[in-house]
């Protein structure tokens, strides 16, 4: 090999060596300077564990600042399993005896995936101070046992507005899989019903963390390596008024008790009055001032989660479903409370006129009906030609049968394409959710051809095995709020609010404001317009004024005898909805004062008999309380519809 060749090779080798050292130097500089924060964080992640610090949940207040759902302090006993060692069995046995628990229950909590291995585990709440003192005085008997004071939900008024307020439960596995709960961990409490669920994002607050330094084996090196504090949840201020809510609930309860001691005039048996609901609304904003549902319950029983036995008891038929919010989730035929909306639709379609006269016979027979079926009025007497206001005041069924048949004629002449009846009712908010800020609201049912066809497919027996389409009798029954129609009390409250304000349909809401802990308003829930009636304002007000006759000389005149109608005029409507073989559902709707309504009040009692008998006295008592009149017991009304 020549000397020149050797030199050339050495030069190449030298260049390669220099290049390699340059690369190593550059990589070292990158690791030490540019990437050092990244690797420092990775190292920290391998040494630091985060223990969540639960925020204090926000309060739920009424419109005047009264606490409806708050937090109280509870003393909780915790166990740090790492400190038990070989004494675990003995310590847990002594602790179970002291706290009146089963050892298996304590072990179940200690083994729960909710808690980290280096985190003390709460095993009992509301522990008496005497028990805490005993544990502190005997540290050798209870190594690894400590206590802390935690907040827990409190319901100062027991069952007041229970279905509206809701409750919290440990988050379910199904919820954990949802994007909305991405920041939740197993065992976290979450609003599961009512306002607690609807306003969860505000009430919960933000979780904090305590940093614990551990080594590679998981041994705690520093239990207080750092802390990021939790942020308490915001308070939710409701449109509910605590006083009016109590008035509504007590009136509903009294009305149901009265009904159970009142005989049904048809069967002679006492009314069963299995449940009911009341809604009080501001018709000019959609704010719900009170919402009551009977039977009710005390949310405190759900604080630690429902046992299977408690769940079965609350849902047993004998308990009549106290967890159900009948105002938003109960579905019922509307009966004659539906007639003002049928009248509004009839005016819109020019089936009726404000100055028209209509025959009110004892029975109605549909033209060209070969069966000659009699659709009877509630009264056995023919009253001759009457005005539309009178038809509403005395609740003449046969006038509205004619309106229903005229609607059917429009449908029939269009070969089934003109469903004006259903369209008009939908425009007034029926057959759809009202949009209230509470979960689980039902949309109700406005039956049409497609609904009945689907029903026939599922249950041909309802139609005697033969589907004949949408018949005159379907429209006739719908015109008096009977048949397959289903409404919620809240839907009626929203629709009557539109009559009260001249035709604007507002979304009802129980939320009013969101406030931070220092009182700063974070958000205000503004009125939301959902639609307008299909008739001009003057015709809406015509219907509102016509309903004054119900309490003055019509079906609720006895129930309102002695009420100062001259000073506080009340426009209203009774309803008696048949649900064979059950006893009728009792309804009453009111707007007061009717010349400039401030309140709409709806009362419904399942199997409560006639509207004037049970529901109207309930509403009267509520109106007496709203306007500062003397309230007392109830007496059943006498006039039926």
URSUL-V378571 format. One record per helix or strand of 2 or more residues. SS is the DSSP state (helix for helix, strand for strand). FROM is the first residue (numbers start at 1). TO is the last residue. Records with the same first field share a line. If there is no record, write none. Layout:
BEGIN
SS->FROM-TO ; FROM-TO
END
This chain:
BEGIN
helix->3-34 ; 36-47 ; 81-83 ; 85-99 ; 103-110 ; 129-137 ; 162-165 ; 173-176 ; 179-181 ; 194-198 ; 200-203 ; 242-259 ; 299-302 ; 308-315 ; 317-319 ; 326-329 ; 335-348 ; 388-393 ; 397-413 ; 420-427 ; 449-458 ; 460-463 ; 472-478 ; 489-501 ; 537-546 ; 548-552 ; 611-626
strand->48-53 ; 60-61 ; 67-79 ; 121-124 ; 145-154 ; 168-170 ; 189-191 ; 208-214 ; 220-228 ; 235-238 ; 275-281 ; 287-294 ; 357-359 ; 363-364 ; 375-376 ; 385-387 ; 486-487 ; 504-506 ; 511-515 ; 521-524 ; 529-532 ; 570-577 ; 585-592 ; 599-606
END
